[in-house]
């Protein structure tokens, strides 16, 4: 999960890009980067850390130009935190191109070998985003005559990308001297939207992972980029679009609605906030049907993603809704923090229980999902220490039983608490008295009822069905081994050498 942003404006783009990345910070806290274009010249600044920490006044002043792209990153399957892997990435042949990517290529290793042996291109990092950039660059070269680009040649290149690249990808690229290109994989797994500001100087366009970035910057949402579609905006602000994949279908990642996206975003025409309200309704129906014996005094959300579901659950059950946890806003999201020890420590730093809401009560805790179980276990213990009588735990999502290979940081089966455990065993593991999971069909209905035209979703982490059809057990094993290699423990042996290389 990363956040990407691209703009073609009539005035300097640097501040707009910075402000937009702040709205997408929840999608990645590992690294941030901005590239602007001034004629044929790119200006780049990127590094590890939050947006506010990576960019200083002097950095912003150096980012000249009216076009640009931005990126916030967190490391996914098999990758490690490294300044070298901060995005956007850059190549200078056959054109100057920078690219930011959200998702994960499932055939990145194969593509990297093809690039080296057949395309005569060198990939310098372990990032699949650099692989995607080089595939795009090669396809642009193959589609041009005398190195002159036009929209048709650009769309032909994107068609070539779709033929070669497997997995999930939403990407935004700048082509020096030409304009901004954005495209989405043929399954539409990762989100991408674009909007416009119309003024007397000409149209200004913004492309982003989530609509919240458009809202806060004053852009009017046009629509989502369609699966397999590419849009190109030239330097003059003219927009072109084309469907570049012969076989395409919309299968958005359902975990975007469960947890990843901000509640004030609209993805593929569906309000994230409304889907979370619906999740609470379906949970309430399940409790009424199969768990009538529960004597619930109060419903308490685990901030922040679960709040709409918990509120609606309480309303449907006719039970009091209370805020029982105070959240420290200066600690990052535990789900995307690398390292189990860091997650466990950060839970206590991030949340504090108010005993007045727990003491002597039967409490229903509601969370958006249970992935590793670290957060859930710590929160249940906090509730007991605060004096709760009984602790019931409800998850707005089904059990996460399978690795996700499309850009979400839960790639290994060993890390998932639901692997080879049923609900009763998971309940014991987290220390709750009762545990309720959302049914997968109910989760799908909670989202699809807001847009009946969307029939299918990417739900592999719940059901093990990988929509791209190329994920094998061998691939999953490879991802697990890469993750073990890049774990904090395995990296500890090379830390001294790494630090010295950075100093040099």
C-alpha positions as CSV (number, residue, x, y, z in Angstrom):
1,X,0.0,0.0,0.0
2,X,1.4,3.3,-1.1
3,X,0.0,6.7,-2.0
4,X,0.6,8.3,-5.4
5,X,-0.2,11.8,-6.7
6,X,0.4,13.6,-10.0
7,X,-0.5,17.1,-11.1
8,X,-0.5,19.3,-14.3
9,X,-1.1,22.9,-13.2
10,X,-0.8,26.4,-14.4
11,X,1.3,27.5,-11.5
12,X,4.1,26.0,-9.4
13,X,3.1,22.4,-8.4
14,X,5.4,21.9,-5.4
15,X,3.0,23.1,-2.6
16,X,0.1,21.3,-4.1
17,X,2.1,18.0,-4.2
18,X,3.2,18.5,-0.6
19,X,-0.3,19.2,0.6
20,X,-1.7,16.3,-1.4
21,X,0.9,13.9,0.1
22,X,-0.1,14.9,3.6
23,X,-3.7,13.7,2.7
24,X,-2.2,10.4,1.6
25,X,0.2,9.9,4.5
26,X,-2.0,7.1,5.9
27,X,-1.0,5.0,2.9
28,X,2.7,5.0,3.7
29,X,5.0,6.3,6.4
30,X,8.3,4.7,5.4
31,X,9.4,7.2,2.7
32,X,8.3,10.2,0.7
33,X,9.3,11.8,-2.6
34,X,8.4,14.5,-5.0
35,X,9.6,15.2,-8.6
36,X,8.7,18.3,-10.5
37,X,9.2,19.0,-14.2
38,X,10.4,22.3,-15.6
39,X,10.6,22.0,-19.3
40,X,12.9,19.0,-20.0
41,X,14.5,19.2,-16.5
42,X,13.4,17.1,-13.5
43,X,13.8,18.3,-9.9
44,X,13.7,15.6,-7.3
45,X,13.8,15.3,-3.5
46,X,13.0,12.1,-1.6
47,X,14.0,10.2,1.5
48,X,12.9,8.0,4.4
49,X,10.3,9.3,6.8
50,X,7.1,11.2,6.9
51,X,6.3,14.0,4.4
52,X,6.7,16.7,7.1
53,X,10.2,15.3,8.0
54,X,11.5,14.7,4.5
55,X,10.8,18.1,3.0
56,X,12.3,21.4,4.3
57,X,11.8,24.9,2.9
58,X,15.0,24.7,0.8
59,X,13.9,21.4,-0.7
60,X,10.5,22.9,-1.7
61,X,12.1,25.9,-3.3
62,X,14.2,23.6,-5.4
63,X,11.2,21.8,-6.8
64,X,10.4,24.1,-9.6
65,X,7.9,23.6,-12.4
66,X,4.1,23.3,-13.0
67,X,4.0,19.5,-13.3
68,X,5.0,16.9,-10.8
69,X,4.3,13.6,-9.1
70,X,4.6,12.6,-5.4
71,X,4.8,9.3,-3.5
72,X,4.5,8.0,0.0
73,X,5.7,4.5,0.6
74,X,5.7,1.6,2.9
75,X,7.7,-1.6,2.3
76,X,5.7,-4.6,1.1
77,X,6.4,-8.2,0.3
78,X,10.1,-9.0,0.6
79,X,11.3,-5.4,0.5
80,X,13.2,-3.5,3.2
81,X,13.3,0.1,4.3
82,X,16.0,1.8,2.3
83,X,16.6,5.4,0.9
84,X,17.5,3.8,-2.4
85,X,13.9,2.4,-2.7
86,X,12.2,5.7,-2.0
87,X,10.1,6.8,-5.0
88,X,9.6,8.2,-7.6
89,X,12.2,6.4,-9.7
90,X,14.0,7.9,-12.7
91,X,15.4,6.6,-16.0
92,X,16.9,8.8,-18.8
93,X,16.4,6.5,-21.8
94,X,14.8,6.7,-24.3
95,X,13.2,9.7,-22.6
96,X,13.5,11.2,-19.2
97,X,10.8,9.4,-17.2
98,X,10.0,9.4,-13.4
99,X,7.4,7.0,-12.0
100,X,5.5,6.3,-8.7
101,X,3.7,3.1,-8.2
102,X,1.2,1.6,-5.8
103,X,0.8,-2.2,-5.8
104,X,2.9,-5.2,-6.3
105,X,4.1,-7.0,-9.5
106,X,3.8,-10.7,-9.0
107,X,6.2,-11.5,-11.9
108,X,8.9,-8.8,-10.9
109,X,11.7,-11.4,-10.8
110,X,11.0,-12.7,-14.3
111,X,10.7,-9.2,-15.6
112,X,13.9,-8.1,-14.0
113,X,15.7,-11.0,-15.8
114,X,14.1,-10.1,-19.1
115,X,15.1,-6.5,-18.8
116,X,18.7,-7.4,-18.2
117,X,19.0,-10.2,-20.9
118,X,16.7,-9.1,-23.6
119,X,15.9,-5.4,-23.1
120,X,19.5,-4.4,-22.1
121,X,18.2,-2.5,-19.1
122,X,19.6,-2.6,-15.6
123,X,17.5,-2.5,-12.4
124,X,19.4,-1.1,-9.5
125,X,17.2,-2.0,-6.5
126,X,14.9,-4.7,-5.3
127,X,11.8,-2.6,-6.0
128,X,9.2,-3.9,-8.4
129,X,8.4,-0.2,-9.1
130,X,11.8,0.3,-10.7
131,X,11.0,-2.8,-12.8
132,X,7.7,-1.3,-13.8
133,X,9.4,1.9,-14.8
134,X,11.9,0.1,-17.0
135,X,9.3,-2.0,-18.7
136,X,7.4,1.2,-19.5
137,X,10.6,2.9,-20.8
138,X,11.3,-0.1,-23.0
139,X,7.8,-0.2,-24.4
140,X,7.9,3.6,-25.1
141,X,11.0,3.1,-27.1
142,X,9.5,0.2,-29.0
143,X,6.3,2.2,-29.8
144,X,8.0,5.4,-31.1
145,X,9.2,6.5,-34.5
146,X,12.4,8.6,-34.5
147,X,11.9,9.1,-30.7
148,X,8.9,11.3,-31.2
149,X,6.0,10.7,-28.8
150,X,2.3,11.2,-29.3
151,X,-0.7,9.9,-27.3
152,X,-1.1,6.9,-29.6
153,X,2.5,5.8,-29.1
154,X,2.1,6.3,-25.3
155,X,-1.0,4.2,-25.2
156,X,0.6,1.5,-27.3
157,X,3.4,1.4,-24.7
158,X,0.9,1.0,-21.9
159,X,-0.7,-1.9,-23.8
160,X,2.8,-3.5,-23.9
161,X,3.1,-3.0,-20.1
162,X,-0.3,-4.7,-19.6
163,X,0.9,-7.7,-21.7
164,X,4.1,-8.1,-19.7
165,X,3.3,-7.1,-16.1
166,X,1.2,-9.2,-13.7
167,X,-0.2,-8.3,-10.4
168,X,-1.6,-5.0,-9.1
169,X,-0.4,-1.6,-10.2
170,X,-1.7,1.9,-10.2
171,X,1.1,4.2,-11.6
172,X,1.7,7.8,-12.4
173,X,4.7,8.9,-14.6
174,X,6.1,12.1,-15.9
175,X,7.7,12.1,-19.4
176,X,10.1,15.0,-19.8
177,X,8.9,17.5,-22.4
178,X,5.6,15.7,-22.9
179,X,3.4,15.4,-19.9
180,X,1.8,13.2,-17.3
181,X,0.8,9.6,-17.8
182,X,-1.4,7.5,-15.4
183,X,-2.6,3.9,-15.7
184,X,-4.2,1.1,-13.8
185,X,-3.9,-2.7,-14.0
186,X,-6.5,-4.6,-16.0
187,X,-8.2,-5.8,-12.8
188,X,-8.4,-2.4,-11.2
189,X,-7.1,-3.8,-7.9
190,X,-5.5,-0.6,-6.5
191,X,-7.4,2.7,-6.7
192,X,-6.7,5.7,-8.9
193,X,-8.9,8.8,-9.5
194,X,-8.5,12.1,-11.3
195,X,-10.1,15.5,-11.1
196,X,-9.9,19.0,-12.6
197,X,-9.9,22.7,-11.7
198,X,-11.3,24.9,-14.5
199,X,-10.0,28.4,-14.5
200,X,-9.2,31.3,-16.9
201,X,-5.6,30.1,-17.3
202,X,-6.7,26.6,-18.5
203,X,-7.5,23.3,-16.9
204,X,-5.5,21.9,-14.1
205,X,-5.6,18.1,-13.5
206,X,-4.8,16.0,-10.4
207,X,-4.4,12.2,-10.3
208,X,-4.3,10.5,-6.9
209,X,-4.8,7.2,-5.1
210,X,-7.8,8.6,-3.2
211,X,-10.4,11.2,-3.8
212,X,-9.6,12.9,-0.4
213,X,-6.5,14.5,-2.0
214,X,-8.7,16.1,-4.7
215,X,-11.3,17.3,-2.2
216,X,-8.8,19.1,0.0
217,X,-6.9,20.7,-2.9
218,X,-10.1,22.0,-4.5
219,X,-10.3,19.7,-7.5
220,X,-13.6,18.4,-8.8
221,X,-13.6,14.6,-9.1
222,X,-14.1,13.5,-12.7
223,X,-14.0,9.7,-12.1
224,X,-11.8,6.7,-11.4
225,X,-9.3,5.6,-13.9
226,X,-10.8,2.4,-15.3
227,X,-9.1,-1.0,-15.1
228,X,-6.6,-1.2,-18.0
229,X,-7.2,2.4,-19.0
230,X,-4.4,5.0,-19.4
231,X,-4.9,8.8,-19.3
232,X,-2.3,11.2,-20.7
233,X,-2.2,15.0,-19.9
234,X,0.2,17.0,-22.0
235,X,2.0,20.1,-20.9
236,X,-0.7,22.4,-22.3
237,X,-3.4,20.7,-20.1
238,X,-5.0,18.6,-22.9
239,X,-6.3,15.2,-21.6
240,X,-6.4,12.0,-23.7
241,X,-7.5,8.6,-22.6
242,X,-7.7,5.1,-24.0
243,X,-8.5,1.5,-22.9
244,X,-5.2,-0.3,-23.3
245,X,-6.1,-3.8,-22.1
246,X,-8.3,-6.1,-24.3
247,X,-9.4,-8.1,-21.3
248,X,-10.3,-6.0,-18.3
249,X,-12.7,-6.2,-15.3
250,X,-13.1,-4.2,-12.1
251,X,-12.1,-6.2,-9.0
252,X,-11.2,-3.6,-6.4
253,X,-9.3,-4.6,-3.3
254,X,-11.9,-5.0,-0.6
255,X,-9.4,-4.3,2.1
256,X,-9.3,-0.7,0.9
257,X,-12.8,-0.3,2.2
258,X,-12.1,-2.3,5.4
259,X,-9.0,-0.4,6.5
260,X,-6.6,1.1,4.0
261,X,-8.5,4.1,2.7
262,X,-9.6,7.2,4.6
263,X,-13.3,7.2,5.4
264,X,-13.8,10.5,3.5
265,X,-12.6,8.9,0.3
266,X,-14.7,7.6,-2.6
267,X,-13.2,4.6,-4.4
268,X,-14.8,3.3,-7.6
269,X,-17.8,5.4,-6.9
270,X,-18.3,3.9,-3.4
271,X,-18.1,5.9,-0.2
272,X,-15.6,4.3,2.1
273,X,-17.5,5.7,5.1
274,X,-20.8,4.2,4.0
275,X,-19.3,0.8,3.5
276,X,-18.1,0.8,7.1
277,X,-21.5,1.8,8.4
278,X,-22.9,-1.2,6.4
279,X,-20.3,-3.5,7.9
280,X,-21.6,-2.6,11.3
281,X,-25.2,-3.4,10.3
282,X,-24.2,-6.8,9.0
283,X,-22.3,-7.5,12.2
284,X,-25.3,-6.6,14.2
285,X,-27.5,-8.9,12.2
286,X,-25.1,-11.8,12.8
287,X,-25.1,-11.1,16.6
288,X,-28.9,-11.0,16.6
289,X,-29.1,-14.3,14.7
290,X,-26.4,-16.4,16.2
291,X,-25.1,-14.8,19.4
292,X,-28.3,-13.6,21.3
293,X,-26.8,-14.8,24.6
294,X,-24.3,-11.9,24.7
295,X,-25.2,-9.4,27.4
296,X,-23.5,-6.3,26.0
297,X,-23.5,-3.1,28.1
298,X,-21.5,-0.9,25.8
299,X,-19.9,-0.9,22.3
300,X,-16.4,0.6,22.1
301,X,-14.4,1.1,18.8
302,X,-10.7,0.6,18.5
303,X,-9.8,3.9,16.8
304,X,-9.9,4.9,14.1
305,X,-11.0,2.8,11.1
306,X,-13.6,0.8,13.1
307,X,-15.5,3.8,14.5
308,X,-18.3,3.9,11.8
309,X,-18.9,0.1,12.1
310,X,-19.0,0.2,15.9
311,X,-21.4,3.2,15.9
312,X,-23.8,1.4,13.5
313,X,-23.5,-1.9,15.4
314,X,-24.4,-0.1,18.6
315,X,-27.4,1.6,16.9
316,X,-28.7,-1.6,15.5
317,X,-28.4,-3.5,18.8
318,X,-29.8,-0.6,20.9
319,X,-26.7,-0.5,23.0
320,X,-24.7,2.5,24.3
321,X,-21.8,3.6,22.1
322,X,-18.8,5.0,24.0
323,X,-15.2,6.1,23.2
324,X,-13.1,4.0,25.6
325,X,-9.7,4.5,24.1
326,X,-7.8,7.8,23.7
327,X,-5.4,7.8,20.8
328,X,-2.0,9.4,20.6
329,X,-2.0,11.0,17.2
330,X,1.8,11.1,17.1
331,X,2.3,7.4,16.8
332,X,2.0,5.8,13.4
333,X,-0.4,3.1,12.3
334,X,0.7,-0.2,13.9
335,X,-0.5,-2.2,10.9
336,X,2.2,-0.7,8.7
337,X,5.1,-0.6,11.1
338,X,7.9,-3.0,10.2
339,X,8.8,-5.5,13.0
340,X,6.5,-7.4,15.4
341,X,8.3,-6.0,18.5
342,X,7.8,-2.4,17.2
343,X,4.1,-3.1,16.7
344,X,3.6,-4.6,20.2
345,X,5.4,-1.6,21.8
346,X,3.5,1.0,19.8
347,X,0.1,-0.3,20.7
348,X,0.5,0.9,24.4
349,X,2.1,4.1,23.2
350,X,-0.8,4.7,20.8
351,X,-3.9,3.8,22.9
352,X,-4.8,4.4,26.5
353,X,-8.0,2.9,28.0
354,X,-10.3,5.1,30.1
355,X,-11.3,2.9,33.1
356,X,-14.6,4.8,33.6
357,X,-15.9,3.2,30.4
358,X,-14.8,-0.3,31.2
359,X,-15.1,-0.9,34.9
360,X,-17.6,-3.6,35.7
361,X,-19.1,-3.6,32.2
362,X,-19.6,-6.3,29.5
363,X,-17.8,-4.6,26.6
364,X,-18.1,-5.2,22.9
365,X,-14.8,-4.1,21.3
366,X,-15.0,-3.5,17.5
367,X,-12.0,-3.4,15.2
368,X,-11.8,-3.2,11.4
369,X,-9.9,-6.5,11.1
370,X,-7.6,-9.0,12.9
371,X,-4.4,-9.6,11.0
372,X,-1.5,-10.6,13.2
373,X,-3.4,-10.4,16.4
374,X,-0.7,-8.3,18.2
375,X,-2.9,-5.2,18.5
376,X,-6.0,-7.2,19.4
377,X,-4.2,-9.1,22.2
378,X,-2.8,-6.0,23.7
379,X,-6.1,-4.1,23.6
380,X,-8.0,-7.0,25.2
381,X,-5.4,-7.0,28.0
382,X,-5.8,-3.2,28.4
383,X,-9.6,-3.5,28.7
384,X,-9.2,-6.2,31.4
385,X,-6.7,-4.0,33.3
386,X,-9.3,-1.1,33.0
387,X,-11.8,-3.3,34.9
388,X,-14.0,-4.8,32.2
389,X,-16.2,-7.7,33.4
390,X,-16.6,-9.5,30.0
391,X,-14.8,-8.6,26.8
392,X,-16.4,-9.5,23.5
393,X,-14.5,-8.7,20.3
394,X,-16.0,-8.1,16.9
395,X,-14.1,-7.8,13.6
396,X,-15.7,-5.9,10.7
397,X,-13.8,-8.2,8.3
398,X,-13.6,-12.0,8.0
399,X,-10.5,-13.8,9.3
400,X,-7.3,-13.0,7.4
401,X,-6.1,-16.5,6.5
402,X,-4.0,-16.0,3.4
403,X,-1.1,-13.9,2.2
404,X,-1.8,-10.7,0.2
405,X,0.5,-10.3,-2.8
406,X,-1.0,-7.2,-4.3
407,X,0.7,-4.5,-2.2
408,X,-0.5,-5.0,1.4
409,X,2.0,-5.9,4.1
410,X,0.7,-9.3,5.3
411,X,2.6,-11.7,3.1
412,X,3.5,-14.7,5.3
413,X,1.2,-17.3,6.7
414,X,3.2,-17.6,9.9
415,X,2.4,-14.0,10.8
416,X,-1.4,-14.4,10.4
417,X,-3.2,-15.4,13.6
418,X,-6.0,-17.0,11.6
419,X,-3.8,-19.4,9.7
420,X,-4.8,-23.0,10.8
421,X,-7.0,-21.6,13.6
422,X,-10.7,-21.5,13.9
423,X,-12.6,-18.6,15.6
424,X,-12.5,-20.3,19.1
425,X,-8.8,-20.7,18.9
426,X,-8.3,-17.1,17.8
427,X,-10.5,-16.0,20.6
428,X,-8.3,-17.8,23.1
429,X,-5.1,-16.4,21.5
430,X,-6.3,-12.8,21.9
431,X,-7.8,-13.4,25.3
432,X,-11.4,-12.4,24.6
433,X,-14.5,-14.0,26.1
434,X,-16.3,-14.2,22.7
435,X,-15.2,-13.4,19.1
436,X,-17.3,-12.5,16.2
437,X,-16.1,-12.2,12.6
438,X,-17.9,-10.7,9.6
439,X,-18.9,-13.3,7.0
440,X,-17.2,-12.7,3.6
441,X,-20.4,-12.6,1.7
442,X,-21.8,-10.0,4.1
443,X,-18.6,-7.9,3.6
444,X,-19.0,-8.0,-0.1
445,X,-22.7,-7.0,0.2
446,X,-21.7,-4.1,2.5
447,X,-19.6,-2.7,-0.3
448,X,-21.5,-3.7,-3.4
449,X,-24.9,-2.5,-2.2
450,X,-23.6,1.0,-2.7
451,X,-22.7,0.2,-6.4
452,X,-24.5,-2.9,-7.7
453,X,-22.6,-2.7,-10.9
454,X,-19.5,-3.9,-9.1
455,X,-19.9,-7.7,-8.9
456,X,-16.4,-8.9,-7.9
457,X,-13.7,-7.9,-5.5
458,X,-10.1,-8.9,-4.8
459,X,-10.5,-10.8,-1.5
460,X,-7.5,-13.2,-1.6
461,X,-6.5,-12.5,2.0
462,X,-9.8,-13.9,3.1
463,X,-10.5,-16.7,0.6
464,X,-7.1,-17.5,-0.9
465,X,-8.4,-16.9,-4.5
466,X,-5.9,-14.7,-6.4
467,X,-7.7,-12.8,-9.2
468,X,-4.6,-12.6,-11.5
469,X,-4.4,-16.3,-11.8
470,X,-0.6,-16.5,-11.6
471,X,0.1,-16.9,-7.8
472,X,1.4,-20.3,-7.0
473,X,2.5,-21.9,-3.8
474,X,6.1,-21.6,-5.0
475,X,5.6,-17.9,-5.4
476,X,4.2,-17.6,-1.9
477,X,7.1,-19.5,-0.5
478,X,9.5,-17.2,-2.3
479,X,7.8,-14.1,-0.8
480,X,8.0,-15.6,2.7
481,X,11.7,-16.3,2.3
482,X,12.4,-12.8,1.1
483,X,10.5,-11.4,4.1
484,X,12.6,-13.6,6.5
485,X,15.8,-12.3,4.8
486,X,14.7,-8.7,5.3
487,X,13.5,-9.1,8.9
488,X,15.1,-6.8,11.5
489,X,16.9,-9.8,13.0
490,X,18.5,-10.9,9.7
491,X,19.4,-7.3,8.9
492,X,21.1,-6.8,12.2
493,X,24.3,-8.6,11.1
494,X,24.8,-6.1,8.2
495,X,23.8,-2.9,10.0
496,X,27.4,-1.8,10.6
497,X,28.4,-2.2,7.0
498,X,25.2,-0.5,5.9
499,X,25.8,2.5,8.1
500,X,29.4,2.9,6.9
501,X,28.2,2.8,3.3
502,X,25.8,5.6,4.0
503,X,28.5,7.7,5.6
504,X,30.7,7.2,2.6
